[in-house]
Amino acid sequence: MNDQQSHDWRQWAEAEQAGDDEAADALFTGVFRARAAADLPSSQFTANTMAAVAAAAAHDARRARRIRAIGWPVVIASAVLIVYMTAGLIMSAFSAIVVGALELLVSAVVKVATTASGGGDAWTIAASLGRATAALLTSPSVTTTILALQGIAVAALIALQRLLRSDRESFR
């Protein structure tokens, strides 16, 4: 900064501290224009910077093409391998779910038929079904599954809340 710019800056700072907003704005405009006009980069610097930006963009484009060329086959092969390795577990879980559902359905039908043939009314049937449902829910595997699903649901709700909160903050 030269002496004139220092003098103008001091006058602006004094006007700002004194609370003279109009004079401070006018002085600041002059200081800003003088400072902005004094520090223009050379055309050589601008050309070198733009060449470096173009080279970096070309390098990034080559890297992205390489990653796509290598990445997609690796992802597809990994997915096929994961499906192959877990197919037995998936089918076992699916068959266990189907068998459990069928057992529950058959048990409910038998309970309803037995209770109805014994002369029970609707409340007796409902109580019998309630006992069967309670017995099912007290099974450790069912309880563990329900707790795991609740944990996943809570984690999903927390993640959704954080996502929505970040959206709200970006709109402000």
C-alpha positions as CSV (number, residue, x, y, z in Angstrom):
1,M,0.0,0.0,0.0
2,N,1.3,3.4,-0.9
3,D,1.0,6.6,1.2
4,Q,-2.2,7.8,-0.5
5,Q,-3.9,4.5,-0.1
6,S,-2.9,4.4,3.6
7,H,-4.2,7.9,4.1
8,D,-7.5,7.0,2.4
9,W,-7.8,3.8,4.5
10,R,-7.2,5.7,7.7
11,Q,-9.8,8.3,6.8
12,W,-12.4,5.6,6.1
13,A,-11.6,3.8,9.4
14,E,-12.0,7.1,11.3
15,A,-15.3,7.9,9.6
16,E,-16.5,4.3,10.3
17,Q,-15.6,4.7,14.0
18,A,-17.2,8.1,14.3
19,G,-20.5,6.6,13.0
20,D,-20.7,8.8,9.9
21,D,-22.1,6.1,7.6
22,E,-22.5,8.1,4.4
23,A,-18.9,9.5,4.5
24,A,-17.6,6.1,5.5
25,D,-19.4,4.4,2.5
26,A,-18.0,7.0,0.1
27,L,-14.5,6.7,1.4
28,F,-14.7,2.9,1.4
29,T,-15.8,2.9,-2.3
30,G,-12.8,5.0,-3.2
31,V,-10.4,2.8,-1.2
32,F,-11.9,-0.4,-2.7
33,R,-11.7,1.0,-6.3
34,A,-8.1,2.1,-5.9
35,R,-7.0,-1.2,-4.3
36,A,-8.9,-3.3,-6.9
37,A,-7.4,-1.4,-9.8
38,A,-3.9,-1.6,-8.4
39,D,-3.7,-5.4,-8.1
40,L,-4.8,-6.8,-11.5
41,P,-2.9,-10.0,-12.4
42,S,-0.7,-10.1,-15.4
43,S,-1.9,-11.8,-18.6
44,Q,1.0,-14.3,-18.3
45,F,-0.2,-15.4,-14.8
46,T,-3.8,-15.7,-16.1
47,A,-2.6,-17.8,-19.0
48,N,-0.5,-20.1,-16.8
49,T,-3.3,-20.5,-14.3
50,M,-5.9,-21.4,-17.0
51,A,-3.4,-23.9,-18.6
52,A,-2.9,-25.6,-15.2
53,V,-6.7,-25.8,-14.7
54,A,-7.1,-27.3,-18.1
55,A,-4.4,-29.9,-17.4
56,A,-5.9,-30.8,-14.1
57,A,-9.3,-31.2,-15.7
58,A,-7.9,-33.4,-18.4
59,H,-6.0,-35.5,-15.8
60,D,-9.3,-35.9,-13.7
61,A,-11.2,-36.9,-16.9
62,R,-8.6,-39.6,-17.7
63,R,-8.6,-40.9,-14.1
64,A,-12.4,-41.1,-14.1
65,R,-12.4,-43.1,-17.4
66,R,-9.8,-45.4,-15.9
67,I,-11.8,-45.9,-12.8
68,R,-15.0,-46.6,-14.7
69,A,-13.2,-49.0,-17.0
70,I,-11.8,-51.0,-14.1
71,G,-14.4,-50.3,-11.5
72,W,-17.6,-51.6,-13.2
73,P,-16.2,-55.1,-13.9
74,V,-14.9,-55.3,-10.4
75,V,-18.2,-54.3,-8.9
76,I,-20.2,-56.7,-11.1
77,A,-17.8,-59.6,-10.3
78,S,-18.0,-58.8,-6.5
79,A,-21.8,-58.7,-6.7
80,V,-22.0,-62.0,-8.4
81,L,-19.5,-63.5,-5.9
82,I,-21.5,-62.2,-3.0
83,V,-24.8,-63.5,-4.4
84,Y,-23.2,-66.9,-5.0
85,M,-21.6,-67.1,-1.5
86,T,-24.8,-66.0,0.3
87,A,-27.4,-67.8,-1.8
88,G,-27.5,-70.7,0.6
89,L,-28.1,-68.4,3.6
90,I,-30.7,-66.4,1.7
91,M,-32.6,-69.6,0.7
92,S,-32.3,-71.0,4.2
93,A,-33.8,-67.8,5.7
94,F,-36.5,-67.7,3.1
95,S,-37.5,-71.3,3.7
96,A,-37.5,-70.8,7.4
97,I,-39.8,-67.8,7.1
98,V,-42.2,-69.7,4.8
99,V,-42.2,-72.8,7.1
100,G,-42.8,-70.6,10.1
101,A,-45.6,-68.8,8.4
102,L,-47.2,-72.1,7.4
103,E,-46.9,-73.4,10.9
104,L,-48.5,-70.3,12.3
105,L,-51.3,-70.5,9.8
106,V,-52.0,-74.3,10.4
107,S,-51.8,-73.8,14.1
108,A,-54.3,-70.9,14.0
109,V,-56.7,-72.9,11.8
110,V,-56.4,-75.9,14.1
111,K,-56.9,-73.7,17.2
112,V,-60.0,-72.0,15.7
113,A,-61.5,-75.4,14.6
114,T,-60.8,-77.0,17.9
115,T,-62.2,-74.1,19.9
116,A,-65.3,-73.7,17.6
117,S,-66.1,-77.5,17.7
118,G,-65.8,-77.4,21.5
119,G,-68.6,-74.9,21.7
120,G,-66.5,-71.8,22.3
121,D,-67.7,-68.4,21.5
122,A,-65.8,-65.6,19.7
123,W,-64.1,-64.4,22.9
124,T,-62.8,-67.9,23.6
125,I,-61.4,-68.1,20.0
126,A,-59.8,-64.7,20.4
127,A,-58.2,-65.6,23.7
128,S,-56.9,-68.8,22.2
129,L,-55.4,-67.0,19.3
130,G,-53.9,-64.4,21.7
131,R,-52.2,-67.1,23.7
132,A,-50.8,-68.7,20.5
133,T,-49.5,-65.3,19.4
134,A,-47.9,-64.6,22.9
135,A,-46.3,-68.0,22.8
136,L,-44.9,-67.2,19.3
137,L,-43.6,-63.8,20.4
138,T,-41.9,-65.2,23.5
139,S,-39.7,-67.4,21.3
140,P,-36.1,-66.1,21.5
141,S,-35.6,-66.0,17.7
142,V,-38.7,-64.0,17.1
143,T,-37.9,-61.6,19.9
144,T,-34.4,-61.1,18.6
145,T,-35.7,-60.5,15.1
146,I,-38.3,-57.9,16.4
147,L,-35.6,-56.1,18.4
148,A,-33.2,-56.1,15.4
149,L,-36.0,-54.6,13.2
150,Q,-36.7,-52.0,15.8
151,G,-33.0,-51.0,16.0
152,I,-32.9,-50.7,12.2
153,A,-36.0,-48.6,12.2
154,V,-34.5,-46.3,14.9
155,A,-31.3,-45.9,12.9
156,A,-33.2,-45.1,9.8
157,L,-35.3,-42.5,11.5
158,I,-32.1,-40.9,13.0
159,A,-30.5,-40.8,9.5
160,L,-33.6,-39.4,7.9
161,Q,-33.8,-36.7,10.6
162,R,-30.2,-35.7,10.0
163,L,-30.7,-35.6,6.2
164,L,-33.8,-33.5,6.5
165,R,-32.1,-31.2,9.0
166,S,-29.1,-30.6,6.6
167,D,-31.6,-29.8,3.8
168,R,-33.3,-27.3,6.0
169,E,-30.0,-25.7,6.9
170,S,-29.0,-25.4,3.3
171,F,-32.2,-23.5,2.4
172,R,-31.4,-20.8,5.0
